[in-house]
């Protein structure tokens, strides 16, 4: 469901999931993490490609990587390119 918010075409089957990437990514998606750190960490990477995204529960990463967003900010640029 969260991948579809970016405009991807997602087909779920009993044992597979087929994801066709969008031709254009929809910005400003609000991503629900469902208290799953993997979702928060994965979709945060979209911001590294310049896609504005809002992670609704970024604190869920504290389970496995409490400093994830701090570390991610060390290797990315802010909106001003710094």
BELWOZI-V62481 format. One line per field, one symbol per residue. ss: DSSP state (2 for helix, 1 for strand, 0 for the rest). phi: phi as a letter, one per 30 degrees, with the letter a starting at -180 (. if undefined). burial: 1 if it has 16 or more other C-alpha atoms within 10 Angstrom, else 0. Layout:
# BELWOZI-V62481
ss->???
phi->???
burial->???
This chain:
# BELWOZI-V62481
ss->0222200011110000111100000000111000002222222222220000111002222220000222222200000000
phi->.dddddjdccccbebbbcccdddbdddidccdchhceddddddddeddcicdbcddbddddddcaeceddddddcbcdddic
burial->0011011100000000000000001010101110001011101100110011111011111000000110000000000000
